[in-house]
Amino acid sequence: MTTTAVRSPAGAAPTPVPPRRRWRDSASRHWYAWAMVAPVVVVLAVLVFYPLVQGVYLSLTNANEMNSARTIGVNEIEATYEFVGLRNYIDVLSGVEGAFYSRFVWTLVWTVACVVLHYSLGLGLAMLLNRALRGRSVYRMLLILPWAVPPFVAAFAWRLMFNTEGGVLNSVLNALGFASVDWLGDPTAAKVAVILVNVWLGVPFMMVALLGGLQTVPKDLYEAAEVDGATPWQRFRAVTLPGLRPVSGTVILLGTIWTFNQFAVIAMLTGGGPGGATNILVTEAYDRAFQGIRDYAGAATYGALIASMLVVFAFFYRRWLDRQSSEVLS
């Protein structure tokens, strides 16, 4: 237990202050700050920490729909599930459970494809809108519209466009002399479809964030590079990308986490189909928790693994960014 020394008269040993008194003094001096933080802490505890702890606990049991506490009519049936330790994790990671690694590989492909397209298209549009264009504010408003559309509305609208019979996309293909595509019934086409919709939804955020970053890059650097005879590509590589590094690091991290956990697009566009081909880890966890015989322990295991992977990725990604920044400064 640590204590803090209080100043004493010259020559006298400092008097230690007990931790309880330090906490009491801090609360009395900064009561307003504690009062402002308290509601946030309560909300996080109720909505985040408690479900997280409960989920981790369920992942260490064999809880399912049949052995969990439930009410049937006037009868109260008590829970009979048991603590099984790490058995669920061993079954999933050893391949006994069967679907984890195929879902994991598709989740990685889905995440990388979406984030790369989000960033590249968002950066291109941001650079375009950073120029002095006539009607630039109108273009910005139109390009931000997809971001304002709720995901479930976008998913249902795109389902109509992906319709095999009479859908807009197949009508365009037929007009160009191509055969219709079963967008939501063929596994490969369905994967392309969900990536397309998620990119349409996510590009506006990247565009707005990167546009803000571009406007902080000093114009003098571009002018100096142009005077030195740098080509547009050299100015982009030597001025634009380094100037966007702080913003890029943040938006790529956020985009990766959001896309890895993107539930709405896949659940409402394909429902994970056909045959589970578009199920990522999050939608697979949902299916285990709410479809068929509900496997609460299996769903919680998936959730714990997803959270662990994202925490590890965020940790190493931030360390890599810090290392890159230190190398640039040195």
KAURQUI-V570258 format. One record per pair of residues at least 6 apart in sequence whose C-alpha atoms are under 7 Angstrom apart, sorted by sequence separation. I is the first residue (numbers start at 1). J is the second residue. If there is no record, write none. Layout:
# KAURQUI-V570258
<<I & J> <I & J>>
This chain:
# KAURQUI-V570258
<<8 & 14> <70 & 76> <71 & 77> <91 & 97> <161 & 167> <162 & 168> <164 & 170> <173 & 179> <174 & 180> <183 & 189> <184 & 190> <266 & 272> <272 & 278> <273 & 279> <288 & 294> <289 & 295> <7 & 14> <8 & 15> <70 & 77> <129 & 136> <160 & 167> <161 & 168> <162 & 169> <173 & 180> <182 & 189> <183 & 190> <272 & 279> <288 & 295> <289 & 296> <6 & 14> <7 & 15> <69 & 77> <70 & 78> <92 & 100> <161 & 169> <288 & 296> <5 & 14> <6 & 15> <69 & 78> <5 & 15> <6 & 16> <68 & 78> <69 & 79> <170 & 180> <183 & 193> <225 & 235> <288 & 298> <289 & 299> <5 & 16> <6 & 17> <68 & 79> <170 & 181> <272 & 283> <288 & 299> <4 & 16> <5 & 17> <67 & 79> <68 & 80> <266 & 278> <3 & 16> <4 & 17> <67 & 80> <68 & 81> <222 & 235> <286 & 299> <3 & 17> <67 & 81> <285 & 299> <3 & 18> <3 & 19> <164 & 180> <267 & 283> <164 & 181> <222 & 239> <285 & 302> <63 & 81> <164 & 182> <221 & 239> <285 & 303> <62 & 81> <164 & 183> <263 & 282> <61 & 81> <62 & 82> <263 & 283> <61 & 82> <62 & 83> <162 & 183> <261 & 282> <61 & 83> <62 & 84> <60 & 83> <61 & 84> <60 & 84> <61 & 85> <60 & 85> <60 & 86> <217 & 243> <60 & 88> <59 & 88> <214 & 244> <213 & 244> <213 & 247> <210 & 247> <206 & 251> <257 & 310> <146 & 200> <147 & 201> <146 & 201> <147 & 202> <147 & 204> <146 & 204> <147 & 205> <144 & 204> <143 & 204> <253 & 314> <198 & 265> <194 & 265> <194 & 266> <249 & 321> <114 & 195> <118 & 199> <122 & 203> <126 & 207> <130 & 211> <117 & 199> <121 & 203> <122 & 204> <125 & 207> <126 & 208> <114 & 198> <118 & 202> <122 & 206> <123 & 207> <126 & 210> <127 & 211> <110 & 195> <114 & 199> <118 & 203> <122 & 207> <126 & 211> <184 & 270> <119 & 206> <123 & 210> <187 & 274> <191 & 278> <118 & 206> <186 & 274> <190 & 278> <185 & 274> <187 & 277> <155 & 265> <159 & 269> <152 & 264> <151 & 264> <155 & 268> <156 & 269> <151 & 265> <155 & 269> <152 & 268> <115 & 255> <115 & 256> <111 & 256> <111 & 259> <111 & 260> <107 & 260> <107 & 280> <106 & 280> <107 & 281> <103 & 279> <104 & 280> <103 & 280> <104 & 281> <103 & 281> <88 & 298> <89 & 301> <88 & 301> <65 & 293> <65 & 294> <64 & 294> <65 & 295> <64 & 295> <63 & 295> <64 & 296> <63 & 296> <64 & 297> <63 & 297> <62 & 297> <61 & 297> <58 & 296> <59 & 297> <58 & 297> <59 & 298> <59 & 300> <58 & 300> <59 & 301> <56 & 300> <55 & 300> <56 & 304>>
